[in-house]
């Protein structure tokens, strides 16, 4: 953090994973003489704003951990906190590896969904063990009963379709469309309706999938708290699980998203492995009025100094 006469400036690193972009705040060696913002949710809303802030799909905090190499917290553009984020954890993993790992092959990252093991590959891509998918409806969570929530019928805006529900530390509802129907799917209209559907007490992410081959699938994503994004790592994992369980896909599989391609590997009874890009965009400093952003302050433009 940087001090200043007009408040505190937080230093950030802008990164993206397959077009899903984030700002990272490195708090591993925080200067205790400088005050921290007291409301990360409000700061996330302000910084993620693409007109009056930096603009991103989320704010990542890199924090110390007493059970892993680092801890990650992730805040959505609406200020809500997510327990896990697949593209975000790849970005965070590469950043920590490049800056602090000192030759370590693997890193352990603590998230709200548990511990994830990360490996930065020679080509700069990052492989993450995302853990086992959660299939029990009550644990996803949904209001459904039973052992699994697959091919559950929904009726939204006059459209009847089925969703399969999976959690990868955050809830996902996945639907499959016929060949050629993905681009024309009304995601802007249907996405928010699914996110807030009564079956999902904590809201949900929504993935629309088109299977191209036995090991190849395309996805479009509506993210909880963010809207349409270019990619969603946990969404790609959840969609692969649903597709494998439904006999639509074989893993390892290539998953194409608007922002890039991920490789997802999973067989029932195992953990999900995800490999994909994690790229640097720029670094900078974002000035916060006073020691913490407030709702009133979050509505005003911010000063950004791009330093690299």
Phi and psi restraints in degrees (value plus and minus 20) as a CYANA .aco file:
   2 UNK   PHI    -133.5   -93.5
   2 UNK   PSI     117.1   157.1
   3 UNK   PHI    -103.5   -63.5
   3 UNK   PSI     153.9   193.9
   4 UNK   PHI     155.2   195.2
   4 UNK   PSI     138.7   178.7
   5 UNK   PHI     -86.6   -46.6
   5 UNK   PSI     -45.4    -5.4
   6 UNK   PHI    -121.8   -81.8
   6 UNK   PSI      -5.2    34.8
   7 UNK   PHI     112.9   152.9
   7 UNK   PSI    -180.8  -140.8
   8 UNK   PHI    -125.2   -85.2
   8 UNK   PSI     119.3   159.3
   9 UNK   PHI    -128.1   -88.1
   9 UNK   PSI     109.2   149.2
  10 UNK   PHI    -118.1   -78.1
  10 UNK   PSI     109.6   149.6
  11 UNK   PHI    -104.0   -64.0
  11 UNK   PSI     118.6   158.6
  12 UNK   PHI    -156.7  -116.7
  12 UNK   PSI     140.8   180.8
  13 UNK   PHI    -140.0  -100.0
  13 UNK   PSI     107.1   147.1
  14 UNK   PHI    -114.2   -74.2
  14 UNK   PSI     108.4   148.4
  15 UNK   PHI    -158.0  -118.0
  15 UNK   PSI     146.9   186.9
  16 UNK   PHI    -165.4  -125.4
  16 UNK   PSI     131.2   171.2
  17 UNK   PHI    -143.0  -103.0
  17 UNK   PSI      85.5   125.5
  18 UNK   PHI      37.6    77.6
  18 UNK   PSI      16.7    56.7
  19 UNK   PHI      68.0   108.0
  19 UNK   PSI     -30.8     9.2
  20 UNK   PHI    -102.4   -62.4
  20 UNK   PSI      86.8   126.8
  21 UNK   PHI    -124.3   -84.3
  21 UNK   PSI     129.5   169.5
  22 UNK   PHI    -162.8  -122.8
  22 UNK   PSI     136.5   176.5
  23 UNK   PHI    -128.3   -88.3
  23 UNK   PSI     110.2   150.2
  24 UNK   PHI    -124.5   -84.5
  24 UNK   PSI     111.7   151.7
  25 UNK   PHI    -130.3   -90.3
  25 UNK   PSI      98.1   138.1
  26 UNK   PHI    -107.4   -67.4
  26 UNK   PSI      88.6   128.6
  27 UNK   PHI    -132.0   -92.0
  27 UNK   PSI      -1.4    38.6
  28 UNK   PHI     -88.3   -48.3
  28 UNK   PSI     -54.9   -14.9
  29 UNK   PHI    -149.6  -109.6
  29 UNK   PSI      37.0    77.0
  30 UNK   PHI     -83.8   -43.8
  30 UNK   PSI     113.1   153.1
  31 UNK   PHI     -93.1   -53.1
  31 UNK   PSI      88.8   128.8
  32 UNK   PHI     -89.9   -49.9
  32 UNK   PSI     -28.7    11.3
  33 UNK   PHI    -100.2   -60.2
  33 UNK   PSI     -32.7     7.3
  34 UNK   PHI    -127.5   -87.5
  34 UNK   PSI     114.0   154.0
  35 UNK   PHI     -92.5   -52.5
  35 UNK   PSI     125.2   165.2
  36 UNK   PHI    -113.5   -73.5
  36 UNK   PSI     131.6   171.6
  37 UNK   PHI     -78.0   -38.0
  37 UNK   PSI     123.8   163.8
  38 UNK   PHI    -117.2   -77.2
  38 UNK   PSI     -27.1    12.9
  39 UNK   PHI    -153.5  -113.5
  39 UNK   PSI      72.4   112.4
  40 UNK   PHI     -85.2   -45.2
  40 UNK   PSI     -52.0   -12.0
  41 UNK   PHI     -82.6   -42.6
  41 UNK   PSI     -64.7   -24.7
  42 UNK   PHI     -85.9   -45.9
  42 UNK   PSI     -61.2   -21.2
  43 UNK   PHI     -83.2   -43.2
  43 UNK   PSI     -58.5   -18.5
  44 UNK   PHI     -82.6   -42.6
  44 UNK   PSI     -64.2   -24.2
  45 UNK   PHI     -78.4   -38.4
  45 UNK   PSI     -64.9   -24.9
  46 UNK   PHI     -88.9   -48.9
  46 UNK   PSI     -67.0   -27.0
  47 UNK   PHI     -91.7   -51.7
  47 UNK   PSI     -53.9   -13.9
  48 UNK   PHI     -96.1   -56.1
  48 UNK   PSI     -36.0     4.0
  49 UNK   PHI     -80.1   -40.1
  49 UNK   PSI     104.4   144.4
  50 UNK   PHI    -101.3   -61.3
  50 UNK   PSI     -24.4    15.6
  51 UNK   PHI    -128.7   -88.7
  51 UNK   PSI     -62.1   -22.1
  52 UNK   PHI    -132.0   -92.0
  52 UNK   PSI     -20.9    19.1
  53 UNK   PHI    -144.2  -104.2
  53 UNK   PSI    -171.6  -131.6
  54 UNK   PHI     -97.7   -57.7
  54 UNK   PSI     -65.3   -25.3
  55 UNK   PHI      76.4   116.4
  55 UNK   PSI      95.8   135.8
  56 UNK   PHI    -190.0  -150.0
  56 UNK   PSI     153.2   193.2
  57 UNK   PHI    -109.3   -69.3
  57 UNK   PSI     -20.9    19.1
  58 UNK   PHI     154.7   194.7
  58 UNK   PSI     142.9   182.9
  59 UNK   PHI    -134.5   -94.5
  59 UNK   PSI     104.4   144.4
  60 UNK   PHI    -128.0   -88.0
  60 UNK   PSI     111.9   151.9
  61 UNK   PHI    -125.5   -85.5
  61 UNK   PSI     108.4   148.4
  62 UNK   PHI    -120.1   -80.1
  62 UNK   PSI      90.7   130.7
  63 UNK   PHI    -144.0  -104.0
  63 UNK   PSI     137.0   177.0
  64 UNK   PHI     -85.3   -45.3
  64 UNK   PSI     134.8   174.8
  65 UNK   PHI    -157.8  -117.8
  65 UNK   PSI     124.5   164.5
  66 UNK   PHI    -115.9   -75.9
  66 UNK   PSI     -15.6    24.4
  67 UNK   PHI    -153.0  -113.0
  67 UNK   PSI     -18.3    21.7
  68 UNK   PHI    -170.8  -130.8
  68 UNK   PSI    -199.4  -159.4
  69 UNK   PHI     -87.7   -47.7
  69 UNK   PSI     -59.4   -19.4
  70 UNK   PHI    -169.6  -129.6
  70 UNK   PSI     147.4   187.4
  71 UNK   PHI    -139.7   -99.7
  71 UNK   PSI     121.4   161.4
  72 UNK   PHI    -134.6   -94.6
  72 UNK   PSI     113.4   153.4
  73 UNK   PHI    -139.3   -99.3
  73 UNK   PSI     121.3   161.3
  74 UNK   PHI    -149.8  -109.8
  74 UNK   PSI     108.8   148.8
  75 UNK   PHI    -137.0   -97.0
  75 UNK   PSI     113.7   153.7
  76 UNK   PHI     -98.6   -58.6
  76 UNK   PSI     147.1   187.1
  77 UNK   PHI     -81.1   -41.1
  77 UNK   PSI     -41.1    -1.1
  78 UNK   PHI    -109.7   -69.7
  78 UNK   PSI     -17.0    23.0
  79 UNK   PHI      73.7   113.7
  79 UNK   PSI     -30.8     9.2
  80 UNK   PHI     -93.2   -53.2
  80 UNK   PSI     132.8   172.8
  81 UNK   PHI    -122.4   -82.4
  81 UNK   PSI     118.8   158.8
  82 UNK   PHI    -128.9   -88.9
  82 UNK   PSI     119.2   159.2
  83 UNK   PHI     -90.1   -50.1
  83 UNK   PSI     -48.6    -8.6
  84 UNK   PHI    -168.2  -128.2
  84 UNK   PSI     139.8   179.8
  85 UNK   PHI    -177.6  -137.6
  85 UNK   PSI      91.5   131.5
  86 UNK   PHI     -86.0   -46.0
  86 UNK   PSI     -68.6   -28.6
  87 UNK   PHI     -89.4   -49.4
  87 UNK   PSI     -55.6   -15.6
  88 UNK   PHI     -85.2   -45.2
  88 UNK   PSI     -60.5   -20.5
  89 UNK   PHI     -90.6   -50.6
  89 UNK   PSI     -48.8    -8.8
  90 UNK   PHI     -86.0   -46.0
  90 UNK   PSI     -63.6   -23.6
  91 UNK   PHI     -83.1   -43.1
  91 UNK   PSI     -67.6   -27.6
  92 UNK   PHI     -81.5   -41.5
  92 UNK   PSI     -61.6   -21.6
  93 UNK   PHI     -81.6   -41.6
  93 UNK   PSI     -63.0   -23.0
  94 UNK   PHI     -87.2   -47.2
  94 UNK   PSI     -61.2   -21.2
  95 UNK   PHI     -79.8   -39.8
  95 UNK   PSI     -69.5   -29.5
  96 UNK   PHI     -84.8   -44.8
  96 UNK   PSI     -60.4   -20.4
  97 UNK   PHI     -80.2   -40.2
  97 UNK   PSI     -67.8   -27.8
  98 UNK   PHI     -87.9   -47.9
  98 UNK   PSI     -54.1   -14.1
  99 UNK   PHI    -113.9   -73.9
  99 UNK   PSI     -53.6   -13.6
 100 UNK   PHI    -146.0  -106.0
 100 UNK   PSI     -34.6     5.4
 101 UNK   PHI     -88.9   -48.9
 101 UNK   PSI     -49.8    -9.8
 102 UNK   PHI      34.7    74.7
 102 UNK   PSI      26.8    66.8
 103 UNK   PHI      70.8   110.8
 103 UNK   PSI     -22.0    18.0
 104 UNK   PHI     -85.7   -45.7
 104 UNK   PSI     115.9   155.9
 105 UNK   PHI     -94.6   -54.6
 105 UNK   PSI     -53.5   -13.5
 106 UNK   PHI    -154.7  -114.7
 106 UNK   PSI     133.4   173.4
 107 UNK   PHI    -146.4  -106.4
 107 UNK   PSI     129.3   169.3
 108 UNK   PHI    -129.2   -89.2
 108 UNK   PSI     110.0   150.0
 109 UNK   PHI    -140.5  -100.5
 109 UNK   PSI     107.2   147.2
 110 UNK   PHI    -106.5   -66.5
 110 UNK   PSI     109.3   149.3
 111 UNK   PHI    -147.5  -107.5
 111 UNK   PSI     156.0   196.0
 112 UNK   PHI     -86.2   -46.2
 112 UNK   PSI     -35.6     4.4
 113 UNK   PHI    -119.5   -79.5
 113 UNK   PSI     -17.7    22.3
 114 UNK   PHI     103.3   143.3
 114 UNK   PSI    -182.4  -142.4
 115 UNK   PHI    -114.8   -74.8
 115 UNK   PSI     119.0   159.0
 116 UNK   PHI    -142.7  -102.7
 116 UNK   PSI     118.5   158.5
 117 UNK   PHI    -118.8   -78.8
 117 UNK   PSI     109.9   149.9
 118 UNK   PHI    -145.0  -105.0
 118 UNK   PSI     118.8   158.8
 119 UNK   PHI    -149.7  -109.7
 119 UNK   PSI     105.9   145.9
 120 UNK   PHI    -109.9   -69.9
 120 UNK   PSI     101.1   141.1
 121 UNK   PHI    -104.6   -64.6
 121 UNK   PSI     146.2   186.2
 122 UNK   PHI     -80.4   -40.4
 122 UNK   PSI     -49.3    -9.3
 123 UNK   PHI    -106.8   -66.8
 123 UNK   PSI     -15.4    24.6
 124 UNK   PHI      72.0   112.0
 124 UNK   PSI     -32.3     7.7
 125 UNK   PHI     -90.5   -50.5
 125 UNK   PSI     144.5   184.5
 126 UNK   PHI    -148.6  -108.6
 126 UNK   PSI     112.9   152.9
 127 UNK   PHI    -127.9   -87.9
 127 UNK   PSI     111.7   151.7
 128 UNK   PHI    -146.4  -106.4
 128 UNK   PSI     111.5   151.5
 129 UNK   PHI    -103.7   -63.7
 129 UNK   PSI      87.9   127.9
 130 UNK   PHI    -106.3   -66.3
 130 UNK   PSI     -19.4    20.6
 131 UNK   PHI      65.7   105.7
 131 UNK   PSI     158.8   198.8
 132 UNK   PHI    -101.5   -61.5
 132 UNK   PSI     121.4   161.4
 133 UNK   PHI     -88.2   -48.2
 133 UNK   PSI     129.4   169.4
 134 UNK   PHI    -119.7   -79.7
 134 UNK   PSI     103.0   143.0
 135 UNK   PHI    -133.6   -93.6
 135 UNK   PSI     -36.7     3.3
 136 UNK   PHI     -87.3   -47.3
 136 UNK   PSI     101.9   141.9
 137 UNK   PHI     -72.4   -32.4
 137 UNK   PSI     -61.3   -21.3
 138 UNK   PHI     -89.0   -49.0
 138 UNK   PSI     -44.8    -4.8
 139 UNK   PHI    -111.2   -71.2
 139 UNK   PSI     -30.2     9.8
 140 UNK   PHI     -88.2   -48.2
 140 UNK   PSI     -65.9   -25.9
 141 UNK   PHI    -122.7   -82.7
 141 UNK   PSI     133.9   173.9
 142 UNK   PHI    -152.9  -112.9
 142 UNK   PSI     152.5   192.5
 143 UNK   PHI    -109.8   -69.8
 143 UNK   PSI     -16.2    23.8
 144 UNK   PHI     -97.5   -57.5
 144 UNK   PSI     141.6   181.6
 145 UNK   PHI    -134.3   -94.3
 145 UNK   PSI     153.3   193.3
 146 UNK   PHI      83.7   123.7
 146 UNK   PSI    -194.6  -154.6
 147 UNK   PHI    -105.0   -65.0
 147 UNK   PSI     -52.9   -12.9
 148 UNK   PHI    -162.0  -122.0
 148 UNK   PSI     141.0   181.0
 149 UNK   PHI    -144.7  -104.7
 149 UNK   PSI      56.6    96.6
 150 UNK   PHI    -131.2   -91.2
 150 UNK   PSI     119.5   159.5
 151 UNK   PHI      33.3    73.3
 151 UNK   PSI      30.6    70.6
 152 UNK   PHI    -104.0   -64.0
 152 UNK   PSI     104.4   144.4
 153 UNK   PHI     -94.1   -54.1
 153 UNK   PSI     115.9   155.9
 154 UNK   PHI    -144.0  -104.0
 154 UNK   PSI     134.2   174.2
 155 UNK   PHI    -151.6  -111.6
 155 UNK   PSI      85.5   125.5
 156 UNK   PHI    -152.3  -112.3
 156 UNK   PSI     109.7   149.7
 157 UNK   PHI      32.1    72.1
 157 UNK   PSI      17.4    57.4
 158 UNK   PHI      57.8    97.8
 158 UNK   PSI     -18.4    21.6
 159 UNK   PHI    -123.7   -83.7
 159 UNK   PSI     109.0   149.0
 160 UNK   PHI    -123.8   -83.8
 160 UNK   PSI     105.8   145.8
 161 UNK   PHI    -174.3  -134.3
 161 UNK   PSI     144.9   184.9
 162 UNK   PHI    -128.0   -88.0
 162 UNK   PSI     125.9   165.9
 163 UNK   PHI    -146.2  -106.2
 163 UNK   PSI     129.2   169.2
 164 UNK   PHI    -131.7   -91.7
 164 UNK   PSI     115.5   155.5
 165 UNK   PHI    -128.0   -88.0
 165 UNK   PSI     109.8   149.8
 166 UNK   PHI    -163.1  -123.1
 166 UNK   PSI     123.7   163.7
 167 UNK   PHI    -133.8   -93.8
 167 UNK   PSI     116.0   156.0
 168 UNK   PHI    -138.1   -98.1
 168 UNK   PSI      22.1    62.1
 169 UNK   PHI      76.4   116.4
 169 UNK   PSI     -36.3     3.7
 170 UNK   PHI    -163.8  -123.8
 170 UNK   PSI     132.5   172.5
 171 UNK   PHI     -98.0   -58.0
 171 UNK   PSI     124.5   164.5
 172 UNK   PHI    -157.0  -117.0
 172 UNK   PSI     119.5   159.5
 173 UNK   PHI    -136.4   -96.4
 173 UNK   PSI     106.3   146.3
 174 UNK   PHI    -140.0  -100.0
 174 UNK   PSI     112.1   152.1
 175 UNK   PHI    -145.4  -105.4
 175 UNK   PSI     135.6   175.6
 176 UNK   PHI    -140.1  -100.1
 176 UNK   PSI     118.0   158.0
 177 UNK   PHI    -137.9   -97.9
 177 UNK   PSI     143.4   183.4
 178 UNK   PHI     -90.9   -50.9
 178 UNK   PSI     142.7   182.7
 179 UNK   PHI     -76.1   -36.1
 179 UNK   PSI     109.9   149.9
 180 UNK   PHI      67.5   107.5
 180 UNK   PSI     -23.8    16.2
 181 UNK   PHI    -116.7   -76.7
 181 UNK   PSI     -24.4    15.6
 182 UNK   PHI     -87.9   -47.9
 182 UNK   PSI     -68.2   -28.2
 183 UNK   PHI     -83.1   -43.1
 183 UNK   PSI     -54.3   -14.3
 184 UNK   PHI    -108.5   -68.5
 184 UNK   PSI     -18.0    22.0
 185 UNK   PHI     -86.6   -46.6
 185 UNK   PSI     112.8   152.8
 186 UNK   PHI     -97.2   -57.2
 186 UNK   PSI      45.2    85.2
 187 UNK   PHI     -84.9   -44.9
 187 UNK   PSI     -55.7   -15.7
 188 UNK   PHI     -81.4   -41.4
 188 UNK   PSI     -53.5   -13.5
 189 UNK   PHI    -105.9   -65.9
 189 UNK   PSI     -67.8   -27.8
 190 UNK   PHI     -98.4   -58.4
 190 UNK   PSI     -53.8   -13.8
 191 UNK   PHI     -72.6   -32.6
 191 UNK   PSI     -75.2   -35.2
 192 UNK   PHI     -85.6   -45.6
 192 UNK   PSI     -48.7    -8.7
 193 UNK   PHI     -87.2   -47.2
 193 UNK   PSI     -60.9   -20.9
 194 UNK   PHI     -88.4   -48.4
 194 UNK   PSI     -63.1   -23.1
 195 UNK   PHI     -72.8   -32.8
 195 UNK   PSI     -60.7   -20.7
 196 UNK   PHI    -122.5   -82.5
 196 UNK   PSI      -5.9    34.1
 197 UNK   PHI     -84.0   -44.0
 197 UNK   PSI     127.7   167.7
 198 UNK   PHI     -83.4   -43.4
 198 UNK   PSI     -38.7     1.3
 199 UNK   PHI     -88.0   -48.0
 199 UNK   PSI     -37.6     2.4
 200 UNK   PHI    -137.0   -97.0
 200 UNK   PSI      75.7   115.7
 201 UNK   PHI     -84.8   -44.8
 201 UNK   PSI     -42.7    -2.7
 202 UNK   PHI    -130.0   -90.0
 202 UNK   PSI       3.4    43.4
 203 UNK   PHI      43.0    83.0
 203 UNK   PSI    -199.4  -159.4
 204 UNK   PHI    -174.6  -134.6
 204 UNK   PSI     136.4   176.4
 205 UNK   PHI    -101.4   -61.4
 205 UNK   PSI     138.6   178.6
 206 UNK   PHI    -156.5  -116.5
 206 UNK   PSI     104.3   144.3
 207 UNK   PHI    -136.8   -96.8
 207 UNK   PSI     113.4   153.4
 208 UNK   PHI    -131.0   -91.0
 208 UNK   PSI     104.9   144.9
 209 UNK   PHI    -144.1  -104.1
 209 UNK   PSI     121.9   161.9
 210 UNK   PHI    -146.6  -106.6
 210 UNK   PSI      96.5   136.5
 211 UNK   PHI    -100.9   -60.9
 211 UNK   PSI     104.0   144.0
 212 UNK   PHI    -118.5   -78.5
 212 UNK   PSI     -49.6    -9.6
 213 UNK   PHI    -179.1  -139.1
 213 UNK   PSI     150.0   190.0
 214 UNK   PHI     -77.5   -37.5
 214 UNK   PSI     -42.8    -2.8
 215 UNK   PHI    -147.9  -107.9
 215 UNK   PSI      10.0    50.0
 216 UNK   PHI    -168.9  -128.9
 216 UNK   PSI     108.1   148.1
 217 UNK   PHI    -163.3  -123.3
 217 UNK   PSI     126.6   166.6
 218 UNK   PHI    -128.9   -88.9
 218 UNK   PSI     126.0   166.0
 219 UNK   PHI    -157.7  -117.7
 219 UNK   PSI     121.4   161.4
 220 UNK   PHI    -136.4   -96.4
 220 UNK   PSI     128.5   168.5
 221 UNK   PHI    -149.1  -109.1
 221 UNK   PSI     115.9   155.9
 222 UNK   PHI    -131.8   -91.8
 222 UNK   PSI      94.2   134.2
 223 UNK   PHI    -114.4   -74.4
 223 UNK   PSI     116.8   156.8
 224 UNK   PHI     -77.8   -37.8
 224 UNK   PSI     103.8   143.8
 225 UNK   PHI      62.8   102.8
 225 UNK   PSI     -22.6    17.4
 226 UNK   PHI    -151.7  -111.7
 226 UNK   PSI     -49.1    -9.1
 227 UNK   PHI      69.2   109.2
 227 UNK   PSI    -173.9  -133.9
 228 UNK   PHI     -89.2   -49.2
 228 UNK   PSI     108.7   148.7
 229 UNK   PHI    -146.9  -106.9
 229 UNK   PSI     144.9   184.9
 230 UNK   PHI     -96.3   -56.3
 230 UNK   PSI     -38.0     2.0
 231 UNK   PHI    -185.4  -145.4
 231 UNK   PSI     138.2   178.2
 232 UNK   PHI    -169.2  -129.2
 232 UNK   PSI      93.8   133.8
 233 UNK   PHI     -87.2   -47.2
 233 UNK   PSI     -68.2   -28.2
 234 UNK   PHI     -85.7   -45.7
 234 UNK   PSI     -51.2   -11.2
 235 UNK   PHI     -85.8   -45.8
 235 UNK   PSI     -61.1   -21.1
 236 UNK   PHI     -83.7   -43.7
 236 UNK   PSI     -59.4   -19.4
 237 UNK   PHI     -85.0   -45.0
 237 UNK   PSI     -69.3   -29.3
 238 UNK   PHI     -82.1   -42.1
 238 UNK   PSI     -61.5   -21.5
 239 UNK   PHI     -85.1   -45.1
 239 UNK   PSI     -58.4   -18.4
 240 UNK   PHI     -83.7   -43.7
 240 UNK   PSI     -63.9   -23.9
 241 UNK   PHI     -78.8   -38.8
 241 UNK   PSI     -68.3   -28.3
 242 UNK   PHI     -82.4   -42.4
 242 UNK   PSI     -59.9   -19.9
 243 UNK   PHI     -88.1   -48.1
 243 UNK   PSI     -60.0   -20.0
 244 UNK   PHI     -85.8   -45.8
 244 UNK   PSI     -65.0   -25.0
 245 UNK   PHI     -83.2   -43.2
 245 UNK   PSI     -51.6   -11.6
 246 UNK   PHI    -106.5   -66.5
 246 UNK   PSI     -17.3    22.7
 247 UNK   PHI      52.8    92.8
 247 UNK   PSI      -1.0    39.0
 248 UNK   PHI    -113.5   -73.5
 248 UNK   PSI     -39.4     0.6
 249 UNK   PHI    -166.3  -126.3
 249 UNK   PSI     131.1   171.1
 250 UNK   PHI    -135.7   -95.7
 250 UNK   PSI     119.9   159.9
 251 UNK   PHI    -128.9   -88.9
 251 UNK   PSI     130.2   170.2
 252 UNK   PHI     -89.2   -49.2
 252 UNK   PSI     128.1   168.1
 253 UNK   PHI    -152.4  -112.4
 253 UNK   PSI     129.8   169.8
 254 UNK   PHI    -109.3   -69.3
 254 UNK   PSI     106.3   146.3
 255 UNK   PHI    -136.8   -96.8
 255 UNK   PSI      93.0   133.0
 256 UNK   PHI    -114.0   -74.0
 256 UNK   PSI     109.5   149.5
 257 UNK   PHI    -142.0  -102.0
 257 UNK   PSI     144.5   184.5
 258 UNK   PHI     -74.5   -34.5
 258 UNK   PSI     -50.1   -10.1
 259 UNK   PHI    -116.1   -76.1
 259 UNK   PSI     -25.2    14.8
 260 UNK   PHI     137.4   177.4
 260 UNK   PSI    -188.8  -148.8
 261 UNK   PHI    -141.5  -101.5
 261 UNK   PSI     118.4   158.4
 262 UNK   PHI    -139.7   -99.7
 262 UNK   PSI     135.1   175.1
 263 UNK   PHI    -134.5   -94.5
 263 UNK   PSI     102.3   142.3
 264 UNK   PHI    -139.2   -99.2
 264 UNK   PSI     111.6   151.6
 265 UNK   PHI    -144.9  -104.9
 265 UNK   PSI     108.3   148.3
 266 UNK   PHI    -181.4  -141.4
 266 UNK   PSI     117.1   157.1
 267 UNK   PHI    -147.5  -107.5
 267 UNK   PSI     126.4   166.4
 268 UNK   PHI     -72.1   -32.1
 268 UNK   PSI     115.7   155.7
 269 UNK   PHI      72.9   112.9
 269 UNK   PSI     -22.0    18.0
 270 UNK   PHI    -139.7   -99.7
 270 UNK   PSI     159.5   199.5
 271 UNK   PHI    -107.8   -67.8
 271 UNK   PSI     142.5   182.5
 272 UNK   PHI    -113.3   -73.3
 272 UNK   PSI     109.9   149.9
 273 UNK   PHI    -128.1   -88.1
 273 UNK   PSI     110.1   150.1
 274 UNK   PHI    -143.9  -103.9
 274 UNK   PSI     111.9   151.9
 275 UNK   PHI    -146.2  -106.2
 275 UNK   PSI     113.5   153.5
 276 UNK   PHI    -189.9  -149.9
 276 UNK   PSI     158.9   198.9
 277 UNK   PHI     -96.6   -56.6
 277 UNK   PSI     137.4   177.4
 278 UNK   PHI    -167.2  -127.2
 278 UNK   PSI      87.1   127.1
 279 UNK   PHI    -139.8   -99.8
 279 UNK   PSI     126.0   166.0
 280 UNK   PHI    -102.4   -62.4
 280 UNK   PSI     125.6   165.6
 281 UNK   PHI    -134.8   -94.8
 281 UNK   PSI     -81.5   -41.5
 282 UNK   PHI    -185.4  -145.4
 282 UNK   PSI     150.0   190.0
 283 UNK   PHI    -140.0  -100.0
 283 UNK   PSI     141.6   181.6
 284 UNK   PHI    -191.7  -151.7
 284 UNK   PSI    -194.3  -154.3
 285 UNK   PHI    -151.0  -111.0
 285 UNK   PSI     114.1   154.1
 286 UNK   PHI    -137.4   -97.4
 286 UNK   PSI      99.6   139.6
 287 UNK   PHI    -106.2   -66.2
 287 UNK   PSI     106.5   146.5
 288 UNK   PHI    -126.4   -86.4
 288 UNK   PSI     109.2   149.2
 289 UNK   PHI     -87.1   -47.1
 289 UNK   PSI      99.6   139.6
 290 UNK   PHI      55.4    95.4
 290 UNK   PSI    -185.4  -145.4
 291 UNK   PHI    -106.6   -66.6
 291 UNK   PSI     -27.9    12.1
 292 UNK   PHI    -174.7  -134.7
 292 UNK   PSI     124.3   164.3
 293 UNK   PHI     -93.3   -53.3
 293 UNK   PSI     123.7   163.7
 294 UNK   PHI    -140.4  -100.4
 294 UNK   PSI     144.7   184.7
 295 UNK   PHI     -74.5   -34.5
 295 UNK   PSI     -59.3   -19.3
 296 UNK   PHI     -87.1   -47.1
 296 UNK   PSI     -62.5   -22.5
 297 UNK   PHI     -87.8   -47.8
 297 UNK   PSI     -51.7   -11.7
 298 UNK   PHI     -86.7   -46.7
 298 UNK   PSI     -35.1     4.9
 299 UNK   PHI    -109.4   -69.4
 299 UNK   PSI     -23.4    16.6
 300 UNK   PHI    -123.4   -83.4
 300 UNK   PSI     132.8   172.8
 301 UNK   PHI     -82.3   -42.3
 301 UNK   PSI     133.2   173.2
 302 UNK   PHI    -136.6   -96.6
 302 UNK   PSI     134.8   174.8
 303 UNK   PHI    -107.2   -67.2
 303 UNK   PSI     109.5   149.5
 304 UNK   PHI    -142.5  -102.5
 304 UNK   PSI     107.3   147.3
 305 UNK   PHI    -131.5   -91.5
 305 UNK   PSI      87.5   127.5
 306 UNK   PHI    -101.2   -61.2
 306 UNK   PSI     103.5   143.5
 307 UNK   PHI    -135.2   -95.2
 307 UNK   PSI     -18.1    21.9
